[in-house]
Amino acid sequence: MNSNENIPLSWAYNWLTSPKRQYINGEWVDGASDVKWVVTNPANREALCSFEIADADQVEYTATMANQCHESGVWAKISRPQRANMLRQIAQLIRDNTEKLSVLESLPNGKLFSESMVDDIPTCADIFEYYAGWTDKFYGETSPVEEGFLNYTIKEPIGVCALIAPWNFPLYQTSLKLAAALSMGNPVIIKPSEYTPLTSIFLVELIHEHLDFPKGVINMLLTNGEMANQLTLSDNVHKVSFTGSTDVGRKIVQNSGLSNLKSATLELGGKSPCIFFEDTPDLDGAIDRAFTVMFSHKGEKCSEPTRFLIHDSLYDQVVDKLIVKANAVRCGNQFDETVTQGPQCNEAQFNKILEYIEIGKKEAKLVAGGYADTEGDNANGYFIRPTIFSEVSQDSRIAQEEIFGPVLCCTRFHTTEEAVEMANATAYGLAAGLYTSDVSRAHRVAEQIDAGMLFINRYGCYGLAAPFGGFRQSGWGKEMAIHSLSSYTKTKGVWVYFGDG
């Protein structure tokens, strides 16, 4: 295996030998459950570390402590410049530990070390810098009411925020939620995925060691979904930000109704289309970009373009080029510099993807991949070849259901109207892309596609100042930008009467 001497793997394995514990009200404590969770490396199933998970009572205790912190106002009343400075200090901690965090991100997830170093961890630092700037810029307004009255609004912290992050972008998704919640003055409970908790643990350790946050502002629970369900039921939690499956999103909504009608931001599933019209500019560049966005991070991304809708005049040419790209991918250890795709994150996801591939073989034409790449050095890992299905019908399961892996569906179309109909023909509405030289058609189609994000002539454009989020079964609300801040605040209207009597 080719290795980079700058990758601090030895440091990481030494760090992994230290106890991994809950962080509650400013203290490190053992999990209260007898259930022990083992974090593994999906490249070889090696055990990395283990911890006793928090049980439901410990989850509720954490929520109670966080709510006491909220009611005390200790974080909300801190000066905004001081709050912003602390967020900037978190950003600097991340920058000072980029390589270490990148190793801890890639080890349990399986994404390439280069993906963590370039795509994930540096952006986490930028997120805290970005929201530090919002601490004194998101405020109320005066309203035009009738003479004799003044009406103004106040933006107040919403309360205790449960931040439930997924395993595909562990620290990135945690940072998006944590920075926004803290910037608006809220105490938080971080719940990382039990599969990929390492970067959250290390970041909280850095914050605990270097920064003087009031007790109860930042809490972290290491537990599974069953126990974490208490966060969505607790009356001591006022807001849930969740990224994950649509099925769990539904349960969170139901639990909100069973408890205190807590607010919820839900970033859920996707089945995003990418349309190649007959006048696609720079076809090779478009194919390269769309393929890269689809198959990077092993295809474990909610907004990836899992459906390529290709005009009939280009169809065979595009599919042939995609096959060449897929066959050139090298699966292997996430720290090998010669590898271009790491292992799927965990055994359950590995098996799910393989099951969908078998379904696809009965529904469409398999033209690339279609099997686990587990020979030689990959024998004990969760590796799946980039898989491409051609001639996929829109009513097939592989075209309708989220697979969340390196599986691409290709379908041909003949007219613009047909392409739009196909693009909208799923229960999801997260993202969509289109390639065309016709500016008028680009805007017209963008208006017709029912998705929260549209990419024209370059699939996958993201920035912290732009909202991220979808429609329909892809979720509620937005991450990033000013749009996320409303969900971490509540608006109070104040009336003042200047008349007589």
C-alpha positions as CSV (number, residue, x, y, z in Angstrom):
1,M,0.0,0.0,0.0
2,N,1.3,3.4,-0.9
3,S,1.2,5.7,2.1
4,N,1.8,9.3,2.8
5,E,4.2,10.0,5.7
6,N,2.1,13.0,6.6
7,I,-0.9,11.0,7.4
8,P,-1.0,10.7,11.3
9,L,-2.2,7.2,11.5
10,S,0.1,6.3,14.4
11,W,-1.3,9.2,16.4
12,A,-4.8,8.1,15.6
13,Y,-4.3,4.5,16.7
14,N,-2.8,5.8,19.9
15,W,-5.7,8.2,20.5
16,L,-8.2,5.4,19.9
17,T,-6.8,3.5,23.0
18,S,-8.1,6.3,25.3
19,P,-11.7,5.9,26.7
20,K,-14.5,7.2,24.6
21,R,-17.2,8.7,26.8
22,Q,-20.3,10.8,27.0
23,Y,-19.9,14.6,27.4
24,I,-22.7,15.9,29.6
25,N,-22.9,19.3,31.4
26,G,-19.2,19.9,30.9
27,E,-18.1,16.5,32.2
28,W,-16.9,13.2,30.7
29,V,-19.0,10.3,31.9
30,D,-19.4,6.7,31.1
31,G,-22.4,5.5,29.1
32,A,-25.1,4.3,31.4
33,S,-26.1,1.3,29.3
34,D,-24.6,-2.2,29.5
35,V,-24.6,-2.2,25.7
36,K,-21.2,-1.8,24.2
37,W,-20.8,-0.4,20.6
38,V,-17.7,-1.2,18.6
39,V,-16.5,1.3,15.9
40,T,-14.9,-0.5,13.0
41,N,-12.8,0.2,9.9
42,P,-14.9,-0.8,6.9
43,A,-11.8,-1.5,4.8
44,N,-10.9,-4.5,6.9
45,R,-13.5,-4.8,9.7
46,E,-10.8,-4.0,12.3
47,A,-12.2,-2.8,15.6
48,L,-11.1,0.8,16.2
49,C,-12.6,1.5,19.7
50,S,-15.7,0.8,21.7
51,F,-17.9,2.5,24.3
52,E,-20.9,1.9,26.5
53,I,-23.8,3.7,24.9
54,A,-26.1,6.2,26.7
55,D,-29.4,4.7,27.6
56,A,-32.8,6.6,27.4
57,D,-32.5,7.8,31.0
58,Q,-29.1,9.3,30.4
59,V,-30.3,10.9,27.2
60,E,-33.2,12.5,29.2
61,Y,-30.8,13.6,31.9
62,T,-28.6,15.3,29.3
63,A,-31.6,17.1,27.9
64,T,-32.6,18.2,31.4
65,M,-29.1,19.7,32.0
66,A,-29.1,21.4,28.7
67,N,-32.5,22.9,29.4
68,Q,-31.3,24.2,32.7
69,C,-28.4,25.9,30.9
70,H,-30.9,27.4,28.4
71,E,-33.2,28.7,31.1
72,S,-30.2,30.3,32.9
73,G,-29.5,32.3,29.8
74,V,-25.7,31.8,30.4
75,W,-25.0,31.4,26.7
76,A,-27.7,33.5,25.2
77,K,-26.7,36.5,27.3
78,I,-23.1,36.4,26.5
79,S,-22.0,39.3,24.3
80,R,-22.3,38.7,20.6
81,P,-18.6,39.6,19.9
82,Q,-17.5,37.1,22.6
83,R,-19.8,34.4,21.1
84,A,-18.4,35.1,17.6
85,N,-14.9,34.9,19.0
86,M,-15.5,31.5,20.5
87,L,-16.9,30.2,17.2
88,R,-13.8,31.5,15.4
89,Q,-11.6,29.7,18.0
90,I,-13.4,26.4,17.1
91,A,-12.6,27.1,13.5
92,Q,-8.9,27.6,14.4
93,L,-8.9,24.3,16.4
94,I,-10.2,22.5,13.4
95,R,-7.5,24.1,11.1
96,D,-4.8,23.3,13.6
97,N,-5.9,19.7,13.6
98,T,-6.9,19.1,10.0
99,E,-4.8,16.1,9.3
100,K,-5.8,14.4,12.6
101,L,-9.5,15.1,12.0
102,S,-9.2,13.8,8.4
103,V,-7.8,10.5,9.6
104,L,-10.5,10.2,12.2
105,E,-13.1,11.0,9.5
106,S,-11.9,8.4,7.0
107,L,-11.0,5.6,9.4
108,P,-14.6,4.6,10.3
109,N,-16.4,6.0,7.2
110,G,-14.2,4.6,4.5
111,K,-14.0,7.7,2.4
112,L,-10.6,8.5,0.9
113,F,-8.2,10.5,3.2
114,S,-7.9,12.9,0.3
115,E,-11.7,13.5,0.3
116,S,-11.6,14.3,4.0
117,M,-8.6,16.6,3.6
118,V,-10.0,18.5,0.6
119,D,-13.8,18.2,0.7
120,D,-14.7,17.8,4.4
121,I,-12.6,19.0,7.2
122,P,-11.4,22.4,5.9
123,T,-15.0,23.3,5.1
124,C,-15.9,22.6,8.7
125,A,-13.6,25.3,9.8
126,D,-15.1,27.7,7.3
127,I,-18.6,26.9,8.6
128,F,-17.7,28.1,12.1
129,E,-16.1,31.3,10.7
130,Y,-19.2,31.9,8.6
131,Y,-21.7,31.6,11.4
132,A,-19.5,33.6,13.7
133,G,-20.2,36.5,11.4
134,W,-24.0,36.0,11.8
135,T,-24.0,36.4,15.6
136,D,-24.7,40.2,15.4
137,K,-26.4,40.3,12.0
138,F,-29.6,38.2,12.4
139,Y,-32.0,40.4,14.3
140,G,-35.6,41.7,14.4
141,E,-37.3,44.5,12.6
142,T,-40.0,47.1,13.0
143,S,-43.4,46.5,11.4
144,P,-45.5,49.1,9.6
145,V,-48.6,49.2,11.9
146,E,-51.2,52.0,12.3
147,E,-50.4,55.4,13.9
148,G,-50.1,55.4,17.6
149,F,-48.5,52.0,17.8
150,L,-45.0,50.6,17.5
151,N,-44.5,47.0,16.7
152,Y,-41.0,45.3,16.6
153,T,-39.8,41.8,16.6
154,I,-37.1,40.1,18.7
155,K,-35.1,37.0,17.6
156,E,-34.6,34.8,20.6
157,P,-32.8,31.4,20.9
158,I,-35.2,28.6,20.3
159,G,-33.8,26.5,23.2
160,V,-32.1,23.1,23.5
161,C,-31.1,21.8,20.0
162,A,-30.6,18.1,19.4
163,L,-28.2,17.8,16.5
164,I,-28.4,14.3,15.0
165,A,-25.7,13.8,12.4
166,P,-25.3,11.1,9.7
167,W,-22.4,8.8,9.0
168,N,-21.7,9.9,5.5
169,F,-20.3,13.4,6.3
170,P,-19.8,13.1,10.0
171,L,-18.1,16.3,11.1
172,Y,-19.3,18.4,8.2
173,Q,-22.9,17.8,9.0
174,T,-22.3,18.2,12.7
175,S,-20.5,21.5,12.1
176,L,-23.4,22.9,10.0
177,K,-25.8,22.3,12.8
178,L,-23.5,23.1,15.7
179,A,-22.2,26.4,14.4
180,A,-25.7,27.7,13.5
181,A,-27.2,26.7,16.8
182,L,-24.4,28.1,18.9
183,S,-24.3,31.4,16.9
184,M,-28.0,32.0,17.9
185,G,-27.4,31.4,21.6
186,N,-28.7,27.8,22.0
187,P,-27.3,24.9,24.1
188,V,-26.8,21.8,22.0
189,I,-26.8,18.0,22.3
190,I,-24.6,16.5,19.6
191,K,-25.6,13.0,18.6
192,P,-23.1,11.6,16.0
193,S,-23.7,8.4,14.2
194,E,-22.5,5.5,16.2
195,Y,-20.7,4.3,13.1
196,T,-18.6,7.5,12.7
197,P,-18.4,9.3,16.1
198,L,-14.6,9.8,16.1
199,T,-14.3,13.4,14.7
200,S,-17.1,14.6,17.0
201,I,-15.5,13.1,20.0
202,F,-12.1,14.6,19.1
203,L,-13.6,18.1,18.4
204,V,-15.4,18.1,21.7
205,E,-12.2,17.1,23.4
206,L,-10.4,20.0,21.8
207,I,-13.2,22.4,22.8
208,H,-13.2,21.1,26.4
209,E,-9.4,21.5,26.7
210,H,-8.9,24.8,25.0
211,L,-12.1,26.9,25.3
212,D,-14.1,28.1,28.2
213,F,-17.7,27.3,27.3
214,P,-20.2,27.5,30.1
215,K,-21.2,24.0,31.4
216,G,-24.2,22.6,29.6
217,V,-23.8,24.6,26.4
218,I,-22.2,21.8,24.5
219,N,-23.2,18.2,25.2
220,M,-22.5,15.0,23.2
221,L,-24.2,11.6,23.4
222,L,-22.7,8.4,22.1
223,T,-25.6,6.1,21.5
224,N,-27.7,4.3,19.0
225,G,-30.9,5.4,17.2
226,E,-33.2,3.5,19.7
227,M,-31.9,5.4,22.7
228,A,-31.5,8.7,20.8
229,N,-35.2,8.5,20.1
230,Q,-35.7,10.0,23.5
231,L,-34.3,13.3,22.2
232,T,-37.2,13.6,19.8
233,L,-39.7,12.8,22.6
234,S,-38.2,14.9,25.4
235,D,-40.0,18.1,26.5
236,N,-36.5,19.4,27.4
237,V,-35.6,19.5,23.8
238,H,-37.0,22.3,21.7
239,K,-35.5,21.7,18.3
240,V,-34.2,18.7,16.3
241,S,-31.9,19.0,13.4
242,F,-31.7,15.6,11.6
243,T,-29.9,14.4,8.6
244,G,-30.7,10.9,7.5
245,S,-33.4,8.6,6.1
246,T,-36.9,9.7,5.2
247,D,-38.4,7.0,7.4
248,V,-36.6,8.3,10.5
249,G,-37.6,11.8,9.5
250,R,-41.2,10.8,9.6
251,K,-40.8,9.3,13.1
252,I,-39.2,12.6,14.3
253,V,-42.3,14.5,13.1
254,Q,-44.6,12.0,14.8
255,N,-42.6,12.3,18.1
256,S,-42.7,16.0,17.9
257,G,-46.5,15.8,18.0
258,L,-46.3,13.3,20.9
259,S,-44.2,15.7,23.0
260,N,-43.9,19.5,23.0
261,L,-44.4,20.2,19.2
262,K,-40.7,20.8,18.9
263,S,-39.3,22.3,15.7
264,A,-37.6,20.1,13.2
265,T,-35.2,20.6,10.3
266,L,-35.0,17.4,8.3
267,E,-32.5,16.8,5.5
268,L,-33.6,13.4,4.1
269,G,-33.3,11.3,1.1
270,G,-32.8,12.0,-2.6
271,K,-33.0,10.4,-6.0
272,S,-31.7,13.4,-8.0
273,P,-31.7,13.5,-11.8
274,C,-29.0,15.0,-14.1
275,I,-30.3,15.8,-17.6
276,F,-28.1,15.9,-20.6
277,F,-29.8,17.7,-23.5
278,E,-28.8,17.3,-27.1
279,D,-26.9,20.6,-27.0
280,T,-24.9,19.9,-23.8
281,P,-21.9,22.2,-23.9
282,D,-18.5,20.5,-23.5
283,L,-19.9,17.0,-23.3
284,D,-16.8,15.4,-22.0
285,G,-16.4,18.0,-19.3
286,A,-20.1,17.5,-18.3
287,I,-19.7,13.7,-18.2
288,D,-16.6,14.0,-16.1
289,R,-18.2,16.4,-13.6
290,A,-21.4,14.4,-13.3
291,F,-19.5,11.1,-12.9
292,T,-17.2,12.6,-10.2
293,V,-20.1,14.0,-8.2
294,M,-22.1,10.7,-8.5
295,F,-19.3,8.3,-7.5
296,S,-17.1,10.4,-5.1
297,H,-17.4,9.4,-1.4
298,K,-18.5,6.0,-2.6
299,G,-21.8,7.3,-3.8
300,E,-22.9,7.8,-0.2
301,K,-24.4,11.3,-0.7
302,C,-28.0,12.4,-0.5
303,S,-27.7,15.0,-3.3
304,E,-25.7,13.0,-5.8
305,P,-27.2,12.6,-9.3
306,T,-28.2,8.9,-9.2
307,R,-30.3,9.2,-12.4
308,F,-28.8,10.4,-15.6
309,L,-31.5,11.4,-18.1
310,I,-29.8,11.5,-21.5
311,H,-31.2,12.7,-24.8
312,D,-31.5,9.9,-27.3
313,S,-29.0,11.5,-29.7
314,L,-26.3,11.4,-27.1
315,Y,-27.3,8.3,-25.1
316,D,-25.0,5.7,-26.5
317,Q,-22.0,8.0,-26.5
318,V,-22.5,9.1,-22.9
319,V,-23.1,5.6,-21.6
320,D,-20.0,4.3,-23.3
321,K,-17.8,7.1,-21.8
322,L,-19.3,6.4,-18.3
323,I,-18.5,2.7,-18.6
324,V,-14.8,3.6,-19.3
325,K,-14.7,5.8,-16.3
326,A,-16.3,3.2,-14.0
327,N,-14.0,0.5,-15.1
328,A,-11.0,2.7,-14.4
329,V,-11.9,3.2,-10.7
330,R,-9.6,1.4,-8.2
331,C,-11.3,0.3,-5.0
332,G,-9.1,-0.1,-1.9
333,N,-7.9,1.1,1.5
334,Q,-8.9,4.7,2.1
335,F,-5.3,5.7,2.9
336,D,-3.7,4.3,-0.2
337,E,-2.9,7.2,-2.5
338,T,-3.4,5.0,-5.6
339,V,-7.0,4.2,-4.7
340,T,-9.9,6.2,-6.1
341,Q,-12.8,4.6,-4.1
342,G,-12.9,3.5,-0.5
343,P,-15.2,1.0,1.1
344,Q,-18.9,1.5,1.9
345,C,-19.3,2.7,5.5
346,N,-20.8,-0.3,7.2
347,E,-22.0,-3.9,6.6
348,A,-25.7,-3.0,6.6
349,Q,-25.2,-0.4,3.9
350,F,-22.9,-2.8,1.9
351,N,-25.6,-5.5,2.0
352,K,-28.3,-3.1,1.1
353,I,-26.5,-1.8,-2.0
354,L,-25.8,-5.4,-3.2
355,E,-29.4,-6.3,-2.8
356,Y,-30.4,-3.3,-5.0
357,I,-27.9,-4.3,-7.6
358,E,-29.5,-7.8,-7.7
359,I,-32.9,-6.1,-8.1
360,G,-31.4,-3.9,-10.9
361,K,-30.1,-6.9,-12.8
362,K,-33.7,-8.0,-13.2
363,E,-35.1,-4.5,-14.1
364,A,-32.5,-3.0,-16.4
365,K,-29.3,-3.7,-18.4
366,L,-26.1,-3.9,-16.3
367,V,-23.2,-2.3,-18.2
368,A,-20.6,-1.7,-15.5
369,G,-19.7,-3.1,-12.1
370,G,-22.5,-4.9,-10.3
371,Y,-20.5,-6.8,-7.8
372,A,-18.4,-6.6,-4.6
373,D,-14.7,-5.9,-5.1
374,T,-13.5,-8.1,-2.3
375,E,-10.5,-9.9,-3.8
376,G,-6.9,-9.8,-2.5
377,D,-6.2,-6.9,-0.1
378,N,-9.9,-6.0,-0.2
379,A,-11.1,-9.4,1.1
380,N,-12.4,-8.3,4.4
381,G,-13.7,-4.9,3.4
382,Y,-17.1,-3.5,2.2
383,F,-16.0,-2.6,-1.4
384,I,-18.5,-2.3,-4.3
385,R,-17.5,-1.6,-7.9
386,P,-19.0,1.5,-9.5
387,T,-22.2,0.1,-11.0
388,I,-24.1,1.5,-14.0
389,F,-27.5,0.3,-15.3
390,S,-28.7,1.3,-18.7
391,E,-32.2,1.4,-20.2
392,V,-33.7,2.0,-16.8
393,S,-37.5,2.5,-16.7
394,Q,-38.9,5.2,-14.5
395,D,-41.2,2.8,-12.6
396,S,-38.4,0.4,-11.6
397,R,-37.3,0.2,-8.0
398,I,-33.7,1.2,-8.7
399,A,-35.1,4.4,-10.3
400,Q,-37.5,5.2,-7.5
401,E,-35.8,4.1,-4.3
402,E,-32.7,5.7,-2.7
403,I,-29.8,3.2,-2.8
404,F,-27.2,5.5,-1.3
405,G,-24.2,3.9,-2.9
406,P,-22.2,3.7,-6.2
407,V,-25.2,2.7,-8.4
408,L,-26.2,4.9,-11.3
409,C,-29.3,4.6,-13.4
410,C,-29.3,5.8,-17.1
411,T,-32.5,6.5,-19.0
412,R,-33.0,8.0,-22.5
413,F,-35.5,10.7,-23.4
414,H,-36.6,12.4,-26.6
415,T,-38.3,15.7,-25.7
416,T,-37.8,18.4,-23.1
417,E,-41.3,17.7,-21.7
418,E,-40.4,14.0,-21.3
419,A,-37.2,14.9,-19.5
420,V,-39.0,17.2,-17.0
421,E,-41.7,14.5,-16.4
422,M,-39.0,11.9,-15.7
423,A,-37.1,14.3,-13.4
424,N,-40.1,14.8,-11.3
425,A,-41.3,11.2,-11.3
426,T,-40.0,10.3,-7.8
427,A,-41.2,11.0,-4.2
428,Y,-38.0,13.0,-3.6
429,G,-37.1,16.6,-4.5
430,L,-33.6,17.3,-3.2
431,A,-31.5,18.4,-6.2
432,A,-31.4,18.2,-10.0
433,G,-29.0,19.2,-12.7
434,L,-29.2,20.0,-16.4
435,Y,-26.8,20.6,-19.2
436,T,-27.8,22.7,-22.2
437,S,-26.6,25.6,-24.4
438,D,-30.1,27.1,-24.6
439,V,-30.3,29.6,-21.8
440,S,-34.1,30.0,-22.2
441,R,-34.6,26.3,-21.9
442,A,-32.3,26.1,-18.9
443,H,-34.4,28.7,-17.0
444,R,-37.7,27.2,-18.1
445,V,-36.8,23.7,-17.1
446,A,-35.3,24.9,-13.8
447,E,-38.7,26.4,-12.9
448,Q,-40.5,23.2,-13.9
449,I,-38.4,20.7,-11.9
450,D,-39.7,20.2,-8.3
451,A,-36.4,20.2,-6.4
452,G,-34.8,22.4,-3.8
453,M,-31.6,22.9,-5.7
454,L,-31.0,23.2,-9.4
455,F,-27.6,23.0,-11.0
456,I,-27.2,24.4,-14.6
457,N,-24.2,23.3,-16.6
458,R,-22.3,22.1,-13.5
459,Y,-23.8,19.6,-11.2
460,G,-23.1,20.1,-7.5
461,C,-22.4,23.7,-6.7
462,Y,-22.3,24.4,-3.0
463,G,-21.5,27.5,-0.8
464,L,-22.2,28.4,2.8
465,A,-24.1,31.5,1.7
466,A,-26.5,29.4,-0.4
467,P,-29.3,27.4,1.1
468,F,-29.2,23.6,1.0
469,G,-32.3,21.5,1.3
470,G,-35.1,19.8,-0.7
471,F,-38.8,19.5,-1.2
472,R,-41.4,16.7,-0.7
473,Q,-39.9,13.6,1.0
474,S,-36.4,15.1,0.8
475,G,-37.0,17.1,3.9
476,W,-38.1,20.2,5.7
477,G,-36.2,23.5,6.0
478,K,-32.8,24.5,4.9
479,E,-29.2,24.1,6.0
480,M,-26.5,26.7,5.5
481,A,-26.9,30.5,4.7
482,I,-29.2,32.9,6.5
483,H,-32.0,30.4,5.8
484,S,-30.9,28.0,8.5
485,L,-30.9,30.6,11.3
486,S,-34.7,31.0,11.5
487,S,-35.0,27.4,12.6
488,Y,-32.6,28.1,15.5
489,T,-34.6,31.1,16.7
490,K,-38.1,32.1,17.7
491,T,-39.6,35.4,16.8
492,K,-41.3,37.5,19.5
493,G,-43.6,40.4,18.4
494,V,-43.8,43.4,20.8
495,W,-46.5,46.1,20.7
496,V,-46.1,49.6,22.2
497,Y,-49.2,51.9,22.4
498,F,-48.6,55.7,22.2
499,G,-52.2,56.8,22.2
500,D,-54.4,58.2,25.0
501,G,-56.0,56.0,27.5
